Structure formats: C-alpha cells, structure tokens
Amino acid sequence: MATTILPAERDPMGAAIYDYFNHHKADRLRVFSSQFEEDEIPVKELFRTIQSMPALERIALEMATGRILDVGAGSGCHALALQAMEKEVCAIDISPLSVEVMKQRGVNDVRLTNLFDETFDETFDTILMLMNGSGIIGKLNNMPDFFQRMKRMLRPKGCILMDSSDLRYLFEEEDGSIVIDLAGDYYGEIDFQMQYKDIKGDTFDWLYVDFQTLNLYASEYGFKAELVKEGKHYDYLVKLSLA
C-alpha cells in the first residue's frame, strides 16, 4: 500500500487547514470525483470541538483506551479532545502543513508519517480511524495488507475504532429496491481529488465499506467486528479486535 507523504504543492487540505488556523477563515476546499458531482468540505468543521462532533465520533473517543493512535489527524480536533480527557494519544498525518498546525494547537505527540510506512513501528492499544476512516484502505483488495498491518501495530487486547458508510442508498430506486452492478467494481470504491485555491492534489482511492463486507474480511484475517452504533445516514462505528 502507498506510503506517501504529501508535498506542499499537492496538499490542498493541509493548505486549507493552515489558512484557517492562521487567518480564521479559508477559501472553498473543493472535492471532485468521477462518480459524483463536485462537492466541498467546510474547513471550519475540521476544527470542531467535541461538543459539535457527530455522536459516532464522541462514542469512539470515549471508548478509546491506553495508548491511542489518531490516524489522519488533520487539524488535531480528535487528539485535542483526547488530551482534554487526559488520554495518551499520538496523532499522525501525511500532510506537513497539518502536522505543523497540530503542533501549534498543542497536540503533544505529532508525527509526519503514513500509517502503512513500516518504519513507523510503534504499537498501540487503540487505533482511531474516524471521519470515514475506512477510506484510507482505498480498495477492497487492500484489505489483506490493512489487516496484516493492524496485527503488527495493535497491542494484545487492542482494538481499532473505525467509522464508515454504506453507499448502497445512492443506488436505491423509487420503489425501494437497490440496483447495483455486481459485475463492476465494489460500489463503495470511490476516486477523489481535492483543490484549494490553485493547489490541486493527486487523485486518490477512498473506500466506503458496508458492515457486512467489512465483517467478512475481518473474520478472514483473524479479527472480530463488533457493530458499536449506527448513525443517522447509513454510517456506523465498528470495533475491530483480534479474535
């Protein structure tokens, strides 16, 4: 799996986070996909406090114990919330600008690294993958590598707390039936590209996975998947632990 660190000229989200932190405002963070119409991410929401986080995220933060890894930590909102709860957290991101903002915001342990970089060989009791955290897996065929990596990073009795969404609602007909091309790619495999001002990132794969499919892969690679809570819009929080 890719172990990329983003250069500043191809890091639109990091640039948006950096602008918002330094100027208290940001331009549009635009999101493109070959499967969907153009969208945008409200940059202010990347700085939300625990009080304004969705229920699934608040539950995950409460459940996290021991030494915690916050994957794709962005502006550090989850890491700061964990620190306020007097929990030990290491925040990682592949964006140098985001890492710099986290340091300035007071995140105690911040690393510029990729989750799949084998030189990052520390172990954790809880691995947090929030804000559609399954996305960084990219595609279903990366699941074996993902679970093997998690086995090496988790301490005994450790767990992964991850949220995702089931996109099958996008294929729902007026009569309630679901029409999905079973011969095509998995319907939760999406390609995205972001742009902030004149900074355009590379296209990347992002995986939204339904719980049943995730459960099948988890059990195949020695993990137990526990559905913790379902959200209001086809999203859910899952706890993955070694079986």
N, C-alpha and C positions, 0 to 999 in steps of 0.2 A: 504494500500500500504506500501511497505517496507520503514523503516526509518533508514536504515543502515548508520553507519559511518565506513569507511574502516580502518582496522588495517594496519600498515606499511608493514607487510609481505604479504599482499594480495592487494597491491596498485601499480600495475605496471605503470600506467600512472603518478601517483604522483611521483614515483621514477625517471621516465624519465624526468619529468619537473624539479625536484630538481637537477638532474645531469646536465641538460642543463644550468640551471641558474648558477650553481656554477662552471662549468668547460667549458662552452661554446660549449659543444658537448655532444652527447648522443649515446648510442647503439640503435639497432633496437627495436622499440615498435611494437611487433608482434600482429596480430589480427586473431583469429580463429573463425570459425562458422561451424555449422553442415550443413548449406545451401550453403556455398561458399568456395572457395579455400583460403588458407592463404594469408593474406594481411599485410600491415604495415602502421603505421601513421608516417609521417615525423615530428619528435619532433620540429624541427625548426619552423614549421608552427603554432605551438601552442603559439609562441611568436611573431606572426606577428603584424605589425603596421597597423594603419587604412588605410594607403596608399596601402597596399598589401592585404587587406581583400576583399572577394567577394562583388559584388555590393549589394546583398541582405542584407549582414551584415551592410554595410555602411548606407544603407537606414534605417534600423532598428535603428541604433544608432542616426541618425538624427531625427527620429520620436519620440524617447523616451523623455518623459517629466516628470516633477515633481520628486517625489521620485522614483528611479528606483531600481529594484531588478535584479541582474545579476545571473541567475541560472546556476549552474555547471560551475563556472567561470574559472576553470583551472589555467592557469598562470596569469590571470588577464588582458589579452590583451584588452577585451572589456571595462572592468571597467576603465582601464587607459586611453583609448580613450575617454570615457565619462567624466572623470575628466579633461582631456585636453580641453574638450568642456565646462567646468565649469558647469557640471551637477552633481546632487547629486545621488550617487549610493552606494548600499550595495551589496557586492559580497559574494555569498555562494558556498560552495563545501563540498563534503563528504570526501575529501582527506586531512588529516592533513599536508602532505608534500606540497600539492598545496597551502593550506592556508598559510603556513609558507613562501613560495616563494612570494605569493601576498603581504604579509606584508612587506617583504624585498624590493619588487619592488615599494612600495609606494602607494598601494591601501589603501585608508583612512579607509574604513569600511568593514572589512572582518569577516565572521562568518564560523565556522566549524559546519555546520548543514545540515540536509536533508530537501528538500522542503516540504516533507509530514510529518515532525515532528510537531505535534500540539503544542508543547511547543514554537515553533517559531511562535509567534502570531502577528507579526507586519504587517502593511498594506502599500500598495504601489500604486502609480499612473500608473506605467508601470512595467510589469514583462517581462523581456527579456529571451527568450529561443532560443539560437542560436546554430549553428553547428549541424543541425538536432535535434533541441531542443525538438521535439515531442518524441524523443527516450526514455526519462525518464518515459513516461507514461507506457511503457513496452508492454502492450497488449490492444486491443480494449475494453476488458471487464473491464479495469481500468478507462475508460473514465468517468463514473459517479462520481467516487471518485475524479478524477482530477478536473472536473468542479466544484464540491462542494467545494473543497479546494480553487480553484481560487476565488470563490464567497466570501469566508471569507477573502482572502488576498488583494483583489482589493478595492481601494477606489472608491467612487462614480465617475462615468465617466472615470474610469481607463480602461486599456486595457492590453492584452497580445500580444507581438510581437514574433512570433514563425516561424521558418523555418522548412521545412520537404521536403521529396522527394517522388515521386510516382514511386514505383519499378516495375510497370507493364511492363516497357520496357525490363526487364530481361526475360519476357515470350513471347516476340514478335517473331513470325515465319518469315521466309524469305519473305512470301507474305504480311507481314504487319499485319496479324491477331494476336490476343492475345489469348493465351491458358492458362487459369488459372483453377485450380481445385476448383470449387465453393463449393465442399463438404468438402474441407480441411480447415486448418487454414487460416486466412487472410494473403494474400501474403506479406504484409509489416511487419509481426511479425517475427523478426529475433532474434536468440540467438548469443551472442558474448562472447568471452573470450580473455583477453589480457595477454601478457607476456613481461617482460622487464628483461633482464639478467636471473637470476634464480627466479625472482619474478613472480608468476603466480596468476592472480586474479580468483575469482569465475566466473562461467558462469552467464550471466545476460541477461534479455529480453530487446529488443530495438525495438521501434515502428517507422516505416516509414509509414506515412498515406497520402493517396491521398486527394486532397482538397474536393472532393465531399463527401467522407466519413466523413471527419472532420466537414464539414458544417452540415451534418445530425445530428451528435452528439451534436454539438454546439447549434443548434436550439432546440433540445430536452431538453437541460438543461439550457435554458434561455440566450444563448449567440448569438451574431451576428458575423458571419465570413465574413471578407472582404479580398478578394484576392488582396494584395498590388502589387506584382510583381512576375512574373515567371522568373526563372533563365534559364541558357543555357542547363541544362541537367536534365529535369524533376523535378527540385527543385523549390520551391516557398516560398514567405514570406506572412504570413497571420496576420491580425489584428483581435483579438477576443475581443469583448466588450460586456458588459451586455446589452441585448436587452431592 
